[in-house]
Amino acid sequence: MTDFHGTWPALVTPFTADNTINTDTVVKLVAHHLDKGVTGFYVCGSTGSGVYLSTKERKQMVETVTGVVAGLVPVVVHVGAVALIDAIDLARHAQAHGAAGFSSIIPPLYPTLESVIAYYETLARAVPDLPFFPYLARPEFNAVDLVSGLIHLPNVVGSKYTGPNMYEFNQIVRLRDDRWWVFSGMDEQSVFAAMSGSCGHIGSTLNFMPGIYAKIRAALAEGDHACALSLQQRANAVTQALLTVNFGGALYETMNLLGFDCGQPRLPGMVLSADEKQGLRAKLEAAGFWDVVEMS
């Protein structure tokens, strides 16, 4: 069983001017992160525009990433889809291409907790030998009740929790003692999630500043909580620069600034205007962006 831990970029999906996946940039970006020492990749999630890609494109993205990673670190593939048959197909494809695990959002349009649990049960049982991580990011459902309804499944080995409720987060962490990995997914709360028992952090801003989150976890491991909090505040200042514009468009512009030809976000993500791009650059500079990006 893979030991799931550490800092994982929720990998952005780069696009060409023709709105196809830019596999050349994917290769460069994954190689860059391996050099930076990331401990895993989360592919085709929300940041990776997974639900806005065709099934063929999602498979292309997975094949490209796993080809570069070549088993050096684990890859978890997000397969969530409204059509359960597509999610199962993507999960089996991920397993065939060496993924260490798979994950799924709570699917849109599923109205009740019972229907969501049925979706997850069917998906998990379709690929019983691959670790499964439900992706918890819909606050209208009680996350603890949801995971409790799935914990009997042998390949449900944790979750990805994106939200600010650290009490709820810790309740999920405490549901099981062994073979249980709960990732945090809210970048602004990384330090508090680590203090609440997260095994690691999967996040959007790890596409360009994974090092500072690794340092946060290292500082906590050494008992230096003041240093960890200071690092979190530095990371949050950069994150806030993106949030004050248009986070999706700002993320792509930030990656382009770093020299990765990621193009523009796919709808419903919106492209930044020229004025917004200029404003973003100024805000990033003021937040100490370049110093944070250099951390490893």
Steps between C-alpha positions, in 0.01 A plus 500: 500500500630845408572740784302809401649812654659839444449772240309429181419748222139479384648512154378769261412382149679720243323586176624601157365794302269246332359397842656154495721359775855630472683177574842662452426733790361214709831316460702810597278580796508148644880481457534837674296382797696179530816712518331710769445188709121471501381170644207433265262635237121537494390500136180617327344642813323833529819697438578269210162573336421128516124526464545744209716255305369226276560142612761469225679813621497382861664175395757693295587711804539194722716317248727802459546558873557137593742463211720778638463399864591139418424385854728751674211636707136393530234643270135519605256552214173682539232313304182666622220539244124540496482184288614222733595281202756765396644517851544121508663503158744772610580317825584179316712698254686663789575161653623366166745789471658466841301741716545447874141595570188666370262763625166658423309812585151469638330498160285798403123453494501215752234627744532281811767352721366153417543557125854629550595199713354268233711677234817465705431138593446400137811686385723360775384142440564530126875530566536316831879468500573873458496738800207740483478853642156667501544871432296694756412850389122545522408642843130419459591138575633401841851384416539285812176315433599454137842350574354292781263351244794395281759387751389136474636486144852348506648737242367820658825602668438866577373813330582842360322762708473853362345731755577721801335291775795352686275343764322303229832427334641351821188290549568338162867449590392316815260260327774240462846443648687309231520507118322835513616812317306826506633778277417865549399692190455859615834670449430782745445246781796270437673564832181447701411186308847360572450576867164322474657183360520537123732253329580762238376787292356498147452850364478739207775739607742208530523531122734794554607499868514144632815566700343728758240236589774240542675744736177548696475127563872476583473785752204333669689169516776686685249658738555852365140612477587869475714438192229284343237768555729770359557292187125444464440873518760559228335241278158650571617845393583355159176303484305814587655677200338238275169502686458877465501470121347177363663195649472268200622753247762627744639149552555456128657845470730422794617178335562689176704759693719217627576392144257210471285540189167410662287714271162606633245324720223303341144618561348562745838645600539856376801663337646806674481835325820692428432727798436201726826341390691816578329531836575136582871546429515800731320312777724198464810718522366670813427159658859378457405256227844437354661421836223252582520333159872432545446299819555127480 
